[in-house]
Amino acid sequence: MTVLVTGFTGKVGHEVAKNLKRKGIHIKCAARNVTKASNRYGDAYNFVQLDFADTATFAPALQGIDQIFLMYPPGGNLRFEKFLEEAKNREIQHITYLSVKDVQFLPFIHHFKNETLIKKQGIPYTFIRAGYFMQNLNDFLCMELKERQRIFVPAGKGKTSFVDVRDLAEITSLSLQDSQQHRNKAYTVTGSEALDFFEVATKMTKILGKPISYTNPSTKEFKEHMLSCGLDKAFINVVIGIHFPTKLGLAKGISADYEKLTGMKPTKIETYIKDYQNAWI
């Protein structure tokens, strides 16, 4: 069995690749720029070119592939449906697709459409509907934490169900190792508790030994500050959109799917903070 891992250069894809490799599963990692990826990771992973905006890369990327861990990438002019058609033609045995929590109630987002397209192709699937990534704190929220010791995001006072991407990788690995058991299933994967960002800041303060605050900016304040820092307007709007359900109080739902499937408790946010503390020092 060979698994194509998409999204390798992102948070979840990289963890999925590490998890599968650790378990001895043969993988190929998709990258838009193979040279850049190879220079960064050396020969630790086998890379193949895949650009979802370039249909010419689809067939070569799927050559010799049995299963796919599939993520919807950023960017424009994506030919996602054509990629799925090529996967169908190549008789891909299973797709595990990273979706989002509560997607079934959100017909206006691309994950809803993508789940529908996968079902339409008739390729056996597992949908991993993920809560809010803990690793966002050491990714696009990291700069403000390091430079100003604050969580700066327009999420209001709402709670959200944080999940460690390492837990998502474990569920993904299980779905690919035993695809028959997880065939055409959808799992909602969250942590064991919902927290607001004030609570997260308090936990970070205690563990890191320095004061961390959550400033709860308005959407306008957030946008103006991020534009002044030189960030792309489209990216800023994506970040605002990610946190809007939390602000409305719609992101606090908890699922027990992770524990049911693995027999383990989800990773606590305290463990995540301890494991990644060097990112904020």
C-alpha positions in Angstrom: 0.0 0.0 0.0 1.2 3.5 -0.9 -0.4 6.6 0.4 -0.2 10.0 -1.2 0.0 12.7 1.5 -1.2 16.1 0.4 -0.7 19.3 2.4 2.7 18.0 3.5 4.1 21.5 4.0 1.2 22.4 6.4 0.5 21.5 10.0 -1.7 18.5 9.5 -0.1 17.0 6.4 3.3 16.9 7.9 2.0 15.2 11.1 0.2 12.6 9.0 3.3 11.9 7.0 5.3 11.5 10.2 2.7 9.2 11.7 2.4 7.0 8.7 6.2 6.8 8.3 6.6 5.8 11.9 4.2 3.0 11.4 6.1 1.7 8.4 3.5 2.7 5.8 4.9 3.6 2.4 4.1 7.2 1.5 4.7 9.8 -1.2 4.4 13.4 -0.2 2.9 15.9 -2.6 4.5 19.3 -3.0 4.0 22.1 -5.5 7.8 22.7 -5.5 9.6 19.4 -5.1 13.0 21.0 -5.2 12.2 23.4 -2.3 10.7 20.6 -0.3 13.6 18.3 -0.9 16.1 21.0 0.1 14.3 21.5 3.4 13.7 17.8 4.3 16.5 16.0 2.5 15.9 12.4 1.7 13.6 11.8 4.7 10.6 11.8 2.5 9.8 10.9 -1.1 8.3 13.9 -2.9 6.1 14.1 -6.0 4.9 17.2 -7.7 1.3 18.1 -7.3 -0.3 21.4 -8.1 -4.1 21.5 -7.8 -4.2 24.3 -10.3 -2.3 22.3 -12.9 -4.1 19.2 -14.2 -0.9 18.0 -15.9 0.6 17.1 -12.5 -2.4 14.9 -11.5 -1.7 11.6 -13.3 2.1 11.5 -12.4 1.3 12.3 -8.8 -1.2 9.5 -8.6 1.0 6.9 -10.3 1.4 3.9 -8.1 -0.8 5.4 -5.4 -3.5 3.3 -3.6 -4.9 5.7 -1.0 -4.8 9.5 -0.5 -4.8 11.8 2.5 -6.4 14.8 0.9 -6.5 18.4 2.0 -8.0 21.3 0.2 -5.1 23.7 -0.5 -5.1 27.5 -0.5 -4.9 29.3 -3.8 -7.0 30.1 -6.8 -8.0 28.3 -10.0 -8.0 24.9 -8.3 -9.1 21.9 -10.3 -10.2 19.9 -7.4 -13.0 18.0 -9.1 -10.7 17.1 -12.0 -8.3 15.7 -9.5 -11.0 13.5 -8.0 -12.0 12.3 -11.5 -8.4 11.3 -12.1 -8.3 9.5 -8.8 -11.4 7.7 -9.8 -9.9 6.7 -13.1 -6.8 5.5 -11.3 -8.9 3.3 -9.1 -7.8 4.9 -5.9 -9.0 2.6 -3.1 -9.6 5.2 -0.3 -9.5 8.9 0.3 -9.3 10.3 3.8 -10.3 14.0 3.5 -9.6 16.6 6.2 -12.8 18.6 6.6 -14.1 20.8 9.4 -16.4 20.3 12.4 -20.1 21.0 11.7 -19.5 21.1 7.9 -22.8 19.3 7.4 -24.5 22.5 8.6 -22.4 24.8 6.5 -23.3 24.4 2.8 -21.7 27.7 1.8 -18.1 26.5 2.5 -15.8 24.6 0.2 -15.4 21.6 2.5 -19.2 20.9 2.2 -18.8 21.0 -1.6 -15.7 18.9 -1.5 -17.3 16.2 0.6 -20.2 16.1 -1.9 -17.8 15.8 -4.8 -15.9 12.9 -3.2 -19.2 11.1 -2.6 -20.2 11.8 -6.2 -17.1 10.0 -7.5 -18.0 6.9 -5.5 -14.4 6.6 -4.1 -14.5 5.0 -0.6 -13.8 7.8 1.9 -13.3 8.8 5.5 -14.1 12.4 6.5 -12.1 13.8 9.4 -14.1 16.8 10.6 -11.7 18.7 12.7 -12.1 21.2 15.5 -9.9 24.3 15.9 -6.2 23.4 15.6 -4.1 24.0 18.8 -1.2 24.5 16.4 -2.7 27.7 15.1 -1.1 29.2 18.3 2.4 28.4 17.0 1.5 29.1 13.4 -0.2 32.3 12.3 -0.9 33.5 15.9 2.7 33.0 16.8 4.1 36.4 15.8 1.9 38.4 18.2 2.6 35.9 21.0 6.4 36.2 20.6 6.6 39.9 20.0 3.7 41.3 22.2 2.9 38.3 24.5 -0.7 38.3 23.4 -3.3 36.2 21.6 -4.6 38.6 19.1 -7.5 37.3 17.2 -11.2 38.5 16.8 -12.8 35.5 18.5 -14.8 37.3 21.1 -15.7 35.5 24.4 -16.8 32.3 22.7 -15.4 28.9 23.5 -13.9 26.6 20.9 -13.1 22.9 20.8 -9.3 22.9 20.4 -7.7 19.8 18.9 -4.1 18.8 18.5 -3.2 18.0 14.9 -1.2 15.0 16.2 -4.5 13.5 17.2 -5.9 14.2 13.7 -2.9 12.4 12.3 -3.6 9.4 14.4 -7.2 9.1 13.3 -6.1 9.6 9.7 -3.5 6.8 10.1 -6.1 4.5 11.5 -8.5 5.2 8.6 -5.9 4.4 6.1 -4.5 1.3 7.8 -8.0 -0.3 8.1 -9.9 1.4 5.3 -12.7 -1.2 5.3 -13.6 -0.5 8.9 -13.7 3.3 8.3 -15.2 3.1 4.8 -17.6 5.9 4.1 -17.5 7.2 7.7 -17.4 10.8 9.0 -15.7 11.5 12.3 -15.7 14.7 14.3 -12.4 15.1 16.1 -12.0 17.6 18.9 -10.3 17.8 22.2 -12.0 16.9 25.5 -12.9 20.5 26.5 -14.0 23.8 25.0 -12.0 26.8 26.0 -12.2 30.5 25.3 -9.0 32.4 24.5 -8.9 34.1 27.9 -8.5 30.6 29.4 -5.9 29.6 26.9 -3.9 32.8 27.7 -4.1 31.9 31.4 -2.8 28.4 30.8 0.0 29.7 28.6 1.0 32.2 31.3 1.3 29.5 33.9 3.3 27.1 31.7 5.5 29.6 30.0 6.2 31.6 33.1 5.5 34.9 31.5 2.3 36.9 31.2 0.2 36.1 28.1 -3.0 38.1 27.5 -5.9 37.7 25.2 -6.8 41.2 24.0 -10.1 40.3 22.2 -9.8 42.8 19.4 -12.7 43.8 17.2 -12.7 42.7 13.6 -11.8 46.2 12.6 -8.9 46.5 15.0 -7.6 43.1 14.0 -7.7 43.9 10.3 -6.1 47.3 10.6 -3.3 46.0 12.7 -2.6 43.0 10.5 -2.6 45.2 7.4 -0.1 47.5 9.1 2.1 44.5 9.7 2.1 43.8 5.9 -0.1 40.7 5.9 -2.1 39.9 2.8 -5.7 41.1 2.9 -7.1 37.8 1.6 -5.3 35.9 4.4 -6.5 38.3 7.0 -10.1 37.7 5.9 -9.6 34.0 6.1 -8.4 34.3 9.7 -11.4 36.4 10.5 -13.7 33.9 9.0 -12.1 31.0 10.9 -12.8 32.7 14.2 -16.3 34.0 13.4 -18.1 30.9 14.6 -16.3 31.1 17.9 -17.3 34.7 18.3 -20.9 33.7 17.7 -20.7 30.9 20.3 -21.0 28.1 17.7 -17.6 26.4 18.0 -17.8 24.8 21.5 -19.2 21.4 20.6 -17.2 18.4 21.9 -17.0 15.0 20.3 -15.9 11.7 21.8 -14.9 10.1 18.4 -11.2 10.3 19.1 -11.5 8.3 22.3 -13.9 5.8 20.8 -11.6 5.1 17.9 -8.2 5.1 19.6 -9.1 4.1 23.2 -7.0 7.1 24.3 -7.9 10.5 25.7 -7.4 13.5 23.3 -4.3 15.6 23.9 -4.9 18.3 26.5 -3.9 21.9 25.6 -1.5 22.0 28.6 0.4 19.1 27.0 0.4 20.9 23.6 1.7 24.2 25.2 4.5 22.3 27.0 5.5 20.4 23.9 5.7 23.6 21.7 6.8 26.1 24.3 10.0 26.9 22.4 7.9 28.4 19.7 6.9 31.4 21.9 10.2 32.0 23.7 
